[in-house]
């Protein structure tokens, strides 16, 4: 019983230290990338040893994946079900996420760097991002189908492209915002793009070549 009680007393401090390490890793990986950023860098920022970081996370790869999981948890921390909403409400959630990201540039920077690096061979986060995009495309697609049913639009063939485009626009705008935060308004631009894509599915206009005048 004494050992069990001791575990309960220690756990909050352990969780606090893990979060401290995660926040340091977000900054290190965001600034240096996952290759150049080291566990020694993270340890120095937290004020512990390299072995101390390994004690909490086991390896650099596990820490890297925990950073990404921490970012996703932050997205849904305030939601009742700790999960992104279903149906048309999902589109509003994506806009709210962009607005929230304006207040956490460190997490956005780490996510942007790691997602770009993940396309390289054998990157430890590649599977994470493949699974993430697969899941998000599926959930956005489901939201589109529900919205189209509500609006009397019969499953347009544009849904798959629209779902991928929304995710691409959000991540691309994050990159532009990180480079030019005084020029690109992340929340406003994301809201504009998502609304434009949703409207293009519900109320498709003429094809783009209609607007191109022959030379």
N, C-alpha and C positions, 0 to 999 in steps of 0.2 A: 504493500500500500504506500509506503514512504517513497519508493522509486516512482510510482505512478504520480503521486502528488508533485514530486520534484519535476517530472516531465511537464506537467501542466504549468508549473510556475515558470519554467525556462522557455516554453514555446513562444510566448509573445515577443520576447527579446530576440529569439531566433528569427521569427518572421520579420521583425523590424530590421534586423541586420541583412537579411536576404533582400528586402526591398531597397535598402540603402545600396547594396551591391548592384542591383538591377538598374537603379537610377544612374549610378556611375557608369555602368556598361552602356546604357543608352547614350550618354554623352560621349564616351570614348569611341564606340562603334560609329556613332553619327559623325564625329569629327574625322576619324581616321580610317573608317571602314573596318570590316571584320578581319581582314588579313593583317593590316598594319597595327590595329589596336590590339594590345596584348592583355593577358590577365594581370601582368605586373602593373600595367597602367591603371587597371581597374582597382587593384589592391592598394596602390599608392594613393589614389584619390579617396578611398574609403578609410585609409589609415590602418590597414591590416596587411598580413603577409600574403604572398602568392598561394601558399598552402591553405591560408584561411579562406580564400575564394574557392579553392578546390574542395574544401571541406563542405561548403554549402551547395556547390553546383556540380562537382565531380569532374567537369572538363569544360574547355572553352566552347565546344560544340553545344553542350547542354545549356550553358549560360546564354549562348546566342539564341537558341530556341526559346528559352525562358523570357528573353527580352521581347521577342515577337509575341509570345503568349500574353505577356504583361500589357503590351500595347492593345491587343484585342480585348482584354478584360477591362481596360480603361474605357473603351468605347461603349460598353454596356453596363458599367458599374452603377449607373443611376437608374437603370431600367428594372422594373419589378421582377421580370423573369430572367434577368441577366442574359438576355438573348435579343438579337435584333428583331423588331416587330415583323409580322407577316402582312401580306396584302399591300394596298396602296400606301399605308402608313410607313412602309419601308422607305419610300422616296423622301418623305419628310425627315426620317431618321438620318438618311445620308446627308441631307443639307445640314441638319443639326450637328452631325459629326464633323463636317467641314468647318463650321463655326467654332466648335470646341477645339479643333486642331490649331486654330489661330492662337490659342492660349498655351499650347504645348509644343513649341517648335522643336525641342530636343527629341521627343518621341517621333515627330514627323520626319525629322532629319535621319534618325536611325532607321526608320522603316523604309524611307526612300533609298538610302544607300544599300541596305541589305536586300531589298527587292531587286535592285538593279544587278547586284553582285550574284544573285541566285541563279541567273541564267548561265553562269559559267559552269564548266564541267565539275561534277562532284562537289559542288558547294553544299555545305551542311543544311542550308535553309531552302534548297531547291524544292524538296518534297513538301515543305511547309507551304510555300507559295503556290505550288501546283494545286495542292488540296484547297488552299484558301480561295483561289480564283474559281476553281470548279464549284465549290460550295456557294460562293457569292453569285456567280452567274446563274446557278440553279435557283437561288432564292429571289434574285431580281426578276428572273424569267417568270417564276410563279406569281410574283407581285404584278407583273404586267398582264398575265392571263386573267387574274382576278379583276384588275382595273378595267381591262377590255370587256369583260363580261358585264361589269356594272354599267359601262357606258354604251353597251350594245354594239361593240366593235368585235367582229368575228375573227379572232386569232390571226392577225396579220403576220405575214412572213418576215416582217422586220423585227420581231421581238428578239430573236437571238442576237442580231447585230446590235440592237439597241441596248441589250443587257451588257454585252461586252464593252460597248462604247461608254456607258455610264461609268464603269469601273476604270476604264482607260482615262477618261477625262478627269476624274477625281484624282488619280495618281499623277497624271501629267500636270495638273494645276498645282499640286503640292510642290512639284519640282520647280515650276516657274516662281511660285511664291517664296520658296527658300532662296532662290537666286535674286529675286527682285521684290522683297516684301513691301517696299514702299510704292510699288507700281501695281502689282497684282493683288486684288482683294479676294482672298481665298474663299471666304463664305459667299460673297456676292456672285463671284464668277461660277462657283460650283452650283449655286441655286439656279443661275441662268442656264447653265449647260444641262442640268438634269431636267428642268422644266422644258427646255427646247426639245430634248430627246423624247420625253414623254409625250409632248404635243405632236411630235413627228409620227409617233406610233398611232395616236388616237385620231389625228387629223392630217394625214399625209398630204403634202403639197405636190406640185409638179416636180419631175426629176430635175436634178441640178443642171443638166445640159440645156434646159429651157432658158436659163438665165445667161448662157454664154452666147454672145453675138459673134457671128462669123466675121473673120478679119477680111 
